[in-house]
Amino acid sequence: MREPNRETSRAVAVLERAWAHYGGLDAWRAIRTIRLVPDHVSGAVPSLKGAGRTFPIPSAFEVAPAERLVRFLSYPDDRHVGIFQNGLVRIQRTEDARVVAEDRFHRDSFRGLAKYRRWAPLDALYFFGYALLHYHSLPFSLADARLVRATTARTGANRLDALEFELPPDVHTHCSRQTFYFDDTGRLVRHDYHAEIVGWWAHGAHFWRRQVSVNGFPIAMERHVTLRIGRTAWPPVALHVTFRAAEIERD
């Protein structure tokens, strides 16, 4: 965060309201696992990258925020599990944990024209792994980010607080600078970013929908990402994901 000034003080107030809305920092730190069961995945990104053809959709995701770890169950088949851990990706056998594929620096493989390839299982594991970990660490992880600016925006008749942050370099995510939109209750309703490993065109406006309380922690059961130019969201759908079930295990 910046040195205290009016803009920083405003951002701190927004974040404190958001942390309270999402159950509080101590409660979030006590989360051991967030389990998500996907229902529907569609949009330009999964279609172009080969969902259902060159990589499958897992039967479930298990997000462990404190460990910076995500497990993809039944991935890429029912005999294996996919692991994302702070940038490392690997696929191992379920029965004996034998590693069959691993890459500790997988983001490097998306440099240059290579980012436009169809995704193999390790590629999708990296993208969806870091995305799920980042989303389910918000808004608490923003305490470690640098505030760039605090402004306001409107969605219809609703006024939103828009906070742009530069994220720490050790955080695996879409890009270093992202903007987060909160309503007056502290609910995160929109999230803007550039999915760099997808391509130059992948500037998205990500809407957090159908947020339901699961063991005291709001979970977005629908994630809708459209293409974006500046702050304007446009109709083409980059990604649409719904979950049919969510569970949280605490310490």
C-alpha positions as CSV (number, residue, x, y, z in Angstrom):
1,M,0.0,0.0,0.0
2,R,1.1,3.6,-0.4
3,E,2.1,6.0,2.4
4,P,-1.1,7.2,4.2
5,N,-3.1,9.8,2.2
6,R,-6.7,10.4,1.3
7,E,-6.7,7.9,-1.5
8,T,-4.9,5.2,0.5
9,S,-7.2,5.8,3.5
10,R,-10.2,5.3,1.2
11,A,-8.7,2.1,-0.2
12,V,-8.0,0.8,3.4
13,A,-11.6,1.5,4.3
14,V,-12.9,-0.4,1.3
15,L,-10.7,-3.4,2.0
16,E,-11.6,-3.5,5.6
17,R,-15.3,-3.6,4.6
18,A,-14.5,-6.3,2.1
19,W,-12.6,-8.4,4.6
20,A,-15.5,-8.2,7.0
21,H,-18.0,-9.2,4.3
22,Y,-15.9,-12.3,3.4
23,G,-15.7,-13.4,7.0
24,G,-12.6,-11.8,8.4
25,L,-8.9,-12.4,8.0
26,D,-8.6,-14.9,10.8
27,A,-11.5,-17.0,9.4
28,W,-9.9,-17.0,6.0
29,R,-6.6,-18.1,7.4
30,A,-8.3,-21.0,9.1
31,I,-9.6,-22.3,5.7
32,R,-7.9,-25.7,5.0
33,T,-9.7,-26.5,1.7
34,I,-12.3,-25.0,-0.6
35,R,-13.8,-27.8,-2.7
36,L,-15.6,-26.8,-6.0
37,V,-17.5,-29.2,-8.3
38,P,-17.8,-27.7,-11.8
39,D,-21.1,-27.8,-13.7
40,H,-20.6,-25.9,-16.9
41,V,-17.6,-24.4,-18.7
42,S,-17.9,-22.5,-22.0
43,G,-16.6,-19.4,-23.8
44,A,-13.9,-18.4,-26.3
45,V,-10.9,-19.3,-24.1
46,P,-11.8,-23.0,-23.3
47,S,-13.1,-23.5,-26.9
48,L,-9.9,-22.1,-28.5
49,K,-7.6,-23.8,-26.1
50,G,-9.1,-27.3,-26.5
51,A,-11.4,-28.0,-23.5
52,G,-12.9,-31.5,-23.9
53,R,-10.5,-32.3,-26.7
54,T,-6.8,-31.7,-25.7
55,F,-7.5,-31.4,-22.0
56,P,-10.5,-32.4,-19.8
57,I,-12.5,-30.6,-17.1
58,P,-11.7,-32.1,-13.7
59,S,-14.4,-33.8,-11.6
60,A,-13.6,-31.3,-8.8
61,F,-11.1,-28.7,-7.7
62,E,-9.7,-28.5,-4.2
63,V,-8.1,-25.1,-3.3
64,A,-5.8,-24.8,-0.3
65,P,-5.1,-21.0,0.0
66,A,-2.6,-21.2,2.8
67,E,-0.5,-23.7,0.9
68,R,-0.9,-21.9,-2.4
69,L,-2.1,-25.2,-3.8
70,V,-4.9,-26.5,-6.0
71,R,-5.7,-30.1,-6.8
72,F,-7.6,-31.2,-9.9
73,L,-9.3,-34.5,-9.2
74,S,-9.7,-37.1,-11.9
75,Y,-7.3,-35.2,-14.1
76,P,-6.5,-35.9,-16.9
77,D,-8.4,-39.2,-16.2
78,D,-9.8,-41.0,-13.2
79,R,-6.4,-42.6,-12.4
80,H,-4.5,-39.3,-11.9
81,V,-4.7,-36.0,-10.0
82,G,-3.3,-32.6,-11.2
83,I,-1.4,-30.4,-8.7
84,F,-0.7,-26.7,-9.0
85,Q,1.5,-25.3,-6.2
86,N,2.8,-21.8,-6.4
87,G,3.7,-22.0,-10.1
88,L,4.7,-25.7,-10.2
89,V,2.5,-28.1,-12.0
90,R,2.5,-31.8,-12.0
91,I,0.3,-34.8,-12.7
92,Q,0.6,-37.9,-10.5
93,R,-1.0,-41.2,-10.1
94,T,-3.8,-41.4,-7.5
95,E,-2.9,-44.8,-6.1
96,D,0.7,-44.2,-5.3
97,A,1.5,-40.5,-6.0
98,R,4.0,-41.4,-8.7
99,V,4.7,-38.3,-10.8
100,V,4.1,-38.8,-14.5
101,A,4.6,-35.2,-15.6
102,E,6.0,-32.1,-13.9
103,D,7.2,-28.5,-14.7
104,R,8.5,-26.1,-12.1
105,F,8.6,-23.1,-14.4
106,H,5.6,-23.7,-16.7
107,R,4.8,-20.0,-17.2
108,D,8.0,-19.7,-19.2
109,S,6.5,-22.1,-21.8
110,F,4.0,-19.5,-22.9
111,R,6.5,-17.0,-24.1
112,G,6.2,-15.5,-27.6
113,L,4.0,-17.3,-30.2
114,A,3.9,-20.4,-27.9
115,K,1.1,-18.8,-26.0
116,Y,-1.3,-19.3,-29.0
117,R,-1.0,-23.1,-28.9
118,R,-3.8,-25.5,-27.9
119,W,-3.4,-26.5,-24.3
120,A,-2.2,-29.8,-23.1
121,P,-3.2,-31.0,-19.6
122,L,-0.2,-29.2,-17.9
123,D,-1.1,-25.9,-19.6
124,A,-4.7,-25.9,-18.5
125,L,-3.6,-27.0,-15.0
126,Y,-1.3,-24.0,-14.8
127,F,-3.9,-21.5,-16.0
128,F,-6.9,-22.7,-14.1
129,G,-4.8,-23.6,-11.1
130,Y,-3.4,-20.1,-10.6
131,A,-6.7,-18.5,-11.4
132,L,-8.7,-20.5,-8.8
133,L,-6.0,-19.9,-6.2
134,H,-5.9,-16.2,-6.8
135,Y,-9.7,-15.8,-6.8
136,H,-10.2,-17.7,-3.6
137,S,-7.4,-15.7,-1.9
138,L,-9.2,-12.4,-2.6
139,P,-9.8,-9.9,-1.1
140,F,-7.4,-10.8,1.7
141,S,-4.3,-11.2,-0.5
142,L,-4.6,-7.5,-1.5
143,A,-3.0,-6.6,1.9
144,D,0.3,-7.5,0.3
145,A,-0.3,-5.6,-3.0
146,R,0.7,-2.0,-3.9
147,L,-2.2,0.4,-4.4
148,V,-2.0,2.2,-7.8
149,R,-5.2,4.2,-7.6
150,A,-8.6,4.3,-6.0
151,T,-11.5,5.6,-8.1
152,T,-15.2,5.0,-8.5
153,A,-17.2,3.3,-11.3
154,R,-20.9,2.6,-12.0
155,T,-22.7,-0.5,-13.1
156,G,-26.2,0.6,-14.0
157,A,-27.4,2.6,-11.0
158,N,-24.8,1.1,-8.6
159,R,-21.7,2.9,-7.5
160,L,-18.7,0.8,-7.0
161,D,-15.3,1.4,-5.5
162,A,-12.6,0.5,-8.0
163,L,-9.2,-0.3,-6.6
164,E,-6.2,-0.9,-8.9
165,F,-3.3,-2.8,-7.5
166,E,0.1,-4.0,-8.5
167,L,0.4,-7.5,-7.2
168,P,3.6,-9.0,-5.7
169,P,6.0,-10.6,-8.3
170,D,5.8,-14.0,-6.5
171,V,2.0,-14.3,-7.1
172,H,1.1,-16.4,-10.1
173,T,-1.9,-14.7,-11.7
174,H,-3.1,-13.2,-15.0
175,C,-1.0,-10.1,-14.9
176,S,0.7,-7.8,-12.4
177,R,-1.8,-4.9,-12.5
178,Q,-5.5,-5.7,-11.8
179,T,-8.6,-3.7,-10.8
180,F,-11.1,-4.9,-8.3
181,Y,-14.7,-3.4,-8.0
182,F,-16.5,-3.6,-4.6
183,D,-20.1,-2.6,-3.8
184,D,-21.0,-0.7,-0.6
185,T,-21.4,-4.0,1.4
186,G,-17.8,-5.0,0.6
187,R,-18.8,-7.6,-2.0
188,L,-16.3,-8.1,-4.9
189,V,-18.5,-7.9,-8.0
190,R,-16.1,-7.4,-10.8
191,H,-12.4,-7.9,-11.5
192,D,-10.4,-6.6,-14.6
193,Y,-7.2,-8.1,-15.9
194,H,-5.2,-9.2,-18.9
195,A,-4.7,-12.9,-19.2
196,E,-1.2,-12.6,-20.6
197,I,-0.6,-16.3,-21.2
198,V,-3.7,-16.5,-23.4
199,G,-2.8,-13.7,-25.8
200,W,-2.6,-10.0,-26.4
201,W,-6.4,-9.8,-26.9
202,A,-7.4,-11.5,-23.6
203,H,-8.4,-8.3,-21.6
204,G,-11.3,-9.4,-19.5
205,A,-14.0,-8.0,-17.2
206,H,-14.7,-10.8,-14.8
207,F,-18.1,-10.7,-13.0
208,W,-18.5,-12.6,-9.7
209,R,-22.1,-13.9,-9.7
210,R,-24.4,-16.0,-7.4
211,Q,-22.2,-15.5,-4.4
212,V,-23.5,-17.9,-1.6
213,S,-22.3,-18.3,1.9
214,V,-20.5,-21.6,2.4
215,N,-19.5,-22.2,6.0
216,G,-19.4,-18.4,6.5
217,F,-17.4,-17.6,3.4
218,P,-19.0,-16.2,0.3
219,I,-18.3,-18.3,-2.8
220,A,-19.1,-17.2,-6.4
221,M,-21.0,-20.1,-8.0
222,E,-20.9,-18.4,-11.4
223,R,-18.0,-16.7,-13.0
224,H,-18.6,-14.7,-16.2
225,V,-15.8,-13.1,-18.1
226,T,-16.3,-10.9,-21.1
227,L,-13.9,-9.1,-23.4
228,R,-13.0,-5.6,-22.3
229,I,-11.7,-2.4,-23.9
230,G,-10.5,0.1,-21.3
231,R,-13.2,-0.2,-18.6
232,T,-15.9,-1.1,-21.0
233,A,-17.1,-4.7,-21.0
234,W,-18.3,-6.0,-24.3
235,P,-20.7,-8.9,-25.1
236,P,-18.2,-11.6,-26.4
237,V,-17.8,-14.2,-23.7
238,A,-14.2,-15.2,-22.9
239,L,-15.1,-17.7,-20.2
240,H,-18.3,-18.8,-18.4
241,V,-18.1,-21.2,-15.5
242,T,-20.7,-22.5,-13.1
243,F,-20.3,-24.8,-10.1
244,R,-23.0,-27.1,-8.8
245,A,-21.5,-27.6,-5.3
246,A,-19.0,-26.0,-3.0
247,E,-17.7,-27.0,0.4
248,I,-15.2,-25.5,2.9
249,E,-13.1,-27.3,5.4
250,R,-11.6,-25.3,8.3
251,D,-8.9,-26.0,10.8
